[in-house]
Amino acid sequence: MTAAPMAKYAAFSRIAIAQARRERGELYGRVVFFAVILGVFSSLWHAVAEAGMAVAGDPRDLVWYLAVTEWIMLSAPPIHVEIQEAIRRGDVVYRLGRPVSYAIAEFAAGLGLLAVRAPVLGVTAFLCAFAFTGRTPPLGALVIVVPFGLAAAALMTALDLWIGLLAFWLQEVAPVYWMWQKLMFVLGGLMLPLDLYPQFVQRAAALTPFPVLLAAPASFVLRTPLMSPEVLARNLLIWSCATALAVSWIFRRATSALTINGG
């Protein structure tokens, strides 16, 4: 991709950043929700530990683990909603006429939203987790978590783009997103590390992109990471390429259908 097309897509990111800075209500809502979730689960795990019940791991480590997974999850913008509405209204037909790829432009806009959300929610995660635990993970762990978390959130945005493009056929993609989100909770290890799940769940998760999105980056704040940084980087690259191919294929099918139908 040459410099000129890159500049066009960068403009979509800048516009999304400007809009996100003006419309801060949703971001503030996510900050409050984030703090409440960490507070609730921190109290829950400490209460379980104080009651003498078995807790798999230090409750303070689990708080930091949840802080990372929620940071990644909440930072990724739900761009499938805007894509779905553009398709349902018919606006996408006019957008396809632009001298840029509609899919790449939407992804660039999603990255712009991510650039605004991730720093704010990252600071929220750090401050809340520190307030609830009274300690921080080793600096080396945080240095690893941040870039991998951002890469995972970007991949999550691309997967959300893929879900949004399904609206060309389904019109309503909320059920697909709901199933994807529930699989993220379980196979991604959103609330608890994957090594606490039954073996069959861990084996199933290994066949999906969900662990590299949440559990693997967050596991670096624990004493036993799910995988090494090199393996995680390789897996992120593999799933990123697979997602890019899937988005490209479904977008070509969608635009071909519009052309055949005279749209």
C-alpha positions as CSV (number, residue, x, y, z in Angstrom):
1,M,0.0,0.0,0.0
2,T,1.5,3.3,-1.1
3,A,1.7,6.5,0.9
4,A,-1.4,8.1,-0.7
5,P,-3.9,5.3,0.2
6,M,-2.3,5.2,3.7
7,A,-3.0,8.9,4.1
8,K,-6.6,8.4,3.1
9,Y,-7.2,5.6,5.7
10,A,-5.3,7.7,8.3
11,A,-7.9,10.4,7.7
12,F,-10.7,8.0,8.7
13,S,-8.8,7.3,11.9
14,R,-8.3,11.0,12.6
15,I,-12.0,11.7,12.1
16,A,-13.0,8.8,14.4
17,I,-10.5,10.1,17.0
18,A,-12.1,13.6,16.8
19,Q,-15.6,12.2,17.2
20,A,-14.6,10.1,20.1
21,R,-13.1,13.0,21.9
22,R,-16.3,15.0,21.5
23,E,-18.7,12.2,22.4
24,R,-17.2,11.1,25.7
25,G,-20.4,9.8,27.3
26,E,-19.9,6.2,26.2
27,L,-16.2,6.2,27.3
28,Y,-17.1,7.6,30.7
29,G,-19.7,4.9,31.1
30,R,-17.1,2.3,30.3
31,V,-14.8,3.7,32.9
32,V,-17.5,3.5,35.6
33,F,-18.5,0.0,34.5
34,F,-14.8,-1.0,34.6
35,A,-14.3,0.2,38.1
36,V,-17.5,-1.4,39.3
37,I,-16.6,-4.8,37.8
38,L,-13.1,-4.8,39.3
39,G,-14.5,-3.7,42.7
40,V,-17.2,-6.4,42.7
41,F,-14.9,-9.3,41.7
42,S,-12.1,-8.1,44.0
43,S,-14.4,-8.2,47.0
44,L,-15.8,-11.5,45.9
45,W,-12.4,-13.2,45.6
46,H,-11.1,-11.7,48.9
47,A,-14.3,-12.8,50.7
48,V,-13.9,-16.4,49.3
49,A,-10.3,-16.5,50.4
50,E,-11.1,-15.1,53.9
51,A,-13.9,-17.7,54.3
52,G,-11.3,-20.5,54.0
53,M,-12.6,-21.7,50.6
54,A,-10.2,-22.8,48.0
55,V,-9.1,-20.1,45.6
56,A,-7.1,-21.1,42.6
57,G,-4.3,-18.5,42.9
58,D,-3.7,-15.3,44.7
59,P,-6.9,-13.1,44.7
60,R,-4.7,-10.1,43.9
61,D,-3.3,-11.8,40.9
62,L,-6.8,-12.6,39.7
63,V,-7.8,-8.9,40.0
64,W,-4.9,-7.9,37.8
65,Y,-5.7,-10.6,35.4
66,L,-9.3,-9.4,35.1
67,A,-8.1,-5.8,34.8
68,V,-6.1,-6.8,31.7
69,T,-8.9,-8.9,30.0
70,E,-11.5,-6.2,30.7
71,W,-9.2,-3.5,29.4
72,I,-8.7,-5.3,26.1
73,M,-12.4,-6.2,25.8
74,L,-13.7,-2.7,26.6
75,S,-11.1,-0.9,24.5
76,A,-12.2,-2.7,21.2
77,P,-15.0,-0.6,19.7
78,P,-18.2,-2.5,18.6
79,I,-18.0,-1.3,15.0
80,H,-20.4,-4.0,13.9
81,V,-23.3,-1.8,15.0
82,E,-22.4,1.1,12.7
83,I,-21.7,-1.3,9.8
84,Q,-25.0,-3.1,10.3
85,E,-27.0,0.2,10.4
86,A,-25.2,1.5,7.3
87,I,-26.2,-1.7,5.4
88,R,-29.8,-1.7,6.7
89,R,-30.3,2.0,5.7
90,G,-28.6,1.5,2.3
91,D,-25.9,4.1,3.1
92,V,-23.3,1.5,2.3
93,V,-24.1,1.7,-1.4
94,Y,-22.9,5.3,-1.5
95,R,-19.9,4.5,0.7
96,L,-18.8,1.8,-1.7
97,G,-18.5,4.4,-4.4
98,R,-15.6,6.1,-2.6
99,P,-12.1,5.7,-4.0
100,V,-11.2,3.7,-0.9
101,S,-12.0,0.2,0.4
102,Y,-15.1,0.3,2.6
103,A,-13.8,-2.5,4.8
104,I,-10.4,-1.0,5.4
105,A,-11.9,2.5,6.0
106,E,-14.2,1.1,8.7
107,F,-11.3,-0.8,10.3
108,A,-9.2,2.4,10.2
109,A,-12.0,4.3,11.9
110,G,-12.2,1.5,14.5
111,L,-8.5,1.8,15.2
112,G,-9.1,5.5,15.7
113,L,-11.7,4.8,18.4
114,L,-9.4,2.2,19.9
115,A,-6.6,4.9,20.1
116,V,-8.9,7.0,22.3
117,R,-10.3,4.3,24.5
118,A,-7.3,2.2,25.2
119,P,-5.2,4.8,27.0
120,V,-8.1,6.0,29.2
121,L,-9.3,2.5,30.1
122,G,-5.7,1.4,30.6
123,V,-5.1,4.1,33.2
124,T,-8.5,3.1,34.8
125,A,-7.4,-0.6,34.9
126,F,-4.1,0.3,36.5
127,L,-5.4,2.7,39.1
128,C,-8.4,0.5,40.1
129,A,-6.4,-2.7,40.2
130,F,-3.7,-1.0,42.3
131,A,-6.4,0.4,44.6
132,F,-8.1,-2.9,45.2
133,T,-4.9,-5.0,45.6
134,G,-2.3,-2.5,47.0
135,R,0.4,-3.8,44.6
136,T,1.4,-3.9,41.0
137,P,2.7,-6.7,38.8
138,P,6.4,-6.6,37.9
139,L,7.3,-3.9,35.5
140,G,8.5,-6.4,33.0
141,A,5.1,-8.1,32.9
142,L,3.4,-4.8,32.2
143,V,5.8,-3.9,29.4
144,I,4.8,-7.2,27.7
145,V,1.1,-6.9,28.4
146,V,0.6,-3.4,26.9
147,P,1.7,-4.0,23.3
148,F,0.2,-7.5,23.2
149,G,-3.1,-6.1,24.7
150,L,-3.2,-3.4,22.0
151,A,-2.5,-5.9,19.3
152,A,-5.3,-8.2,20.6
153,A,-7.7,-5.3,20.8
154,A,-6.9,-4.4,17.1
155,L,-7.5,-8.0,16.1
156,M,-10.8,-8.0,18.1
157,T,-11.8,-4.9,16.1
158,A,-11.1,-6.7,12.9
159,L,-13.2,-9.7,14.0
160,D,-16.0,-7.2,14.9
161,L,-15.7,-5.8,11.3
162,W,-16.2,-9.4,10.0
163,I,-19.3,-9.8,12.1
164,G,-20.7,-6.4,10.9
165,L,-20.2,-7.4,7.2
166,L,-22.5,-10.4,7.8
167,A,-25.4,-7.9,7.8
168,F,-25.3,-8.0,4.0
169,W,-27.1,-11.4,4.4
170,L,-28.5,-11.4,7.9
171,Q,-29.6,-7.8,8.3
172,E,-29.5,-8.3,12.1
173,V,-26.1,-9.5,13.4
174,A,-26.8,-9.1,17.1
175,P,-27.4,-12.8,17.6
176,V,-24.0,-13.5,16.0
177,Y,-22.3,-11.0,18.2
178,W,-24.0,-12.4,21.3
179,M,-22.7,-15.9,20.6
180,W,-19.2,-14.5,19.8
181,Q,-19.2,-12.6,23.1
182,K,-20.3,-15.6,25.1
183,L,-17.6,-17.7,23.5
184,M,-15.2,-14.9,24.4
185,F,-16.2,-15.2,28.0
186,V,-15.6,-18.9,28.2
187,L,-12.9,-19.8,25.6
188,G,-11.2,-16.5,26.0
189,G,-10.9,-16.7,29.7
190,L,-12.4,-13.3,30.4
191,M,-13.1,-13.8,34.1
192,L,-10.7,-16.6,35.1
193,P,-7.4,-17.9,33.6
194,L,-7.9,-20.8,31.1
195,D,-5.8,-23.2,33.1
196,L,-8.6,-23.2,35.8
197,Y,-11.1,-24.6,33.3
198,P,-11.6,-28.3,32.5
199,Q,-9.2,-29.9,30.0
200,F,-11.8,-30.3,27.3
201,V,-12.5,-26.5,27.4
202,Q,-8.8,-25.7,27.2
203,R,-8.4,-28.0,24.2
204,A,-11.4,-26.4,22.5
205,A,-10.1,-22.9,23.2
206,A,-6.8,-23.8,21.6
207,L,-8.5,-24.2,18.3
208,T,-10.0,-20.7,18.4
209,P,-8.6,-17.1,18.4
210,F,-10.1,-16.3,21.8
211,P,-7.2,-17.3,24.0
212,V,-4.8,-15.0,22.1
213,L,-7.2,-12.1,22.5
214,L,-7.7,-12.2,26.2
215,A,-6.2,-15.0,28.3
216,A,-2.7,-15.1,26.8
217,P,-1.9,-11.4,27.1
218,A,-3.4,-11.2,30.6
219,S,-1.6,-14.3,31.8
220,F,1.7,-12.4,31.9
221,V,0.6,-10.7,35.1
222,L,0.3,-14.2,36.7
223,R,3.1,-16.4,37.9
224,T,2.6,-18.9,35.0
225,P,1.9,-17.3,31.6
226,L,-0.2,-19.2,29.2
227,M,2.4,-19.1,26.5
228,S,5.7,-17.4,25.8
229,P,5.8,-13.9,24.2
230,E,7.2,-15.5,21.0
231,V,4.4,-18.0,20.7
232,L,1.8,-15.3,21.4
233,A,3.3,-13.1,18.7
234,R,3.2,-15.9,16.2
235,N,-0.4,-16.9,17.1
236,L,-1.5,-13.3,16.9
237,L,0.1,-13.0,13.4
238,I,-1.6,-16.2,12.3
239,W,-5.1,-15.2,13.4
240,S,-4.6,-11.7,12.1
241,C,-3.8,-13.1,8.6
242,A,-6.8,-15.5,8.9
243,T,-9.1,-12.7,9.9
244,A,-7.8,-10.5,7.0
245,L,-8.5,-13.2,4.5
246,A,-12.0,-13.9,6.0
247,V,-12.9,-10.1,5.9
248,S,-11.6,-9.8,2.3
249,W,-13.5,-12.9,1.1
250,I,-16.8,-11.9,2.7
251,F,-16.5,-8.3,1.5
252,R,-15.9,-9.5,-2.1
253,R,-18.9,-11.8,-1.9
254,A,-21.1,-9.0,-0.6
255,T,-20.0,-6.4,-3.2
256,S,-20.5,-9.1,-6.0
257,A,-24.0,-9.7,-4.8
258,L,-24.8,-6.0,-4.9
259,T,-23.4,-5.7,-8.4
260,I,-25.3,-8.8,-9.6
261,N,-28.6,-7.4,-8.2
262,G,-28.0,-4.0,-9.7
263,G,-27.3,-2.3,-6.3
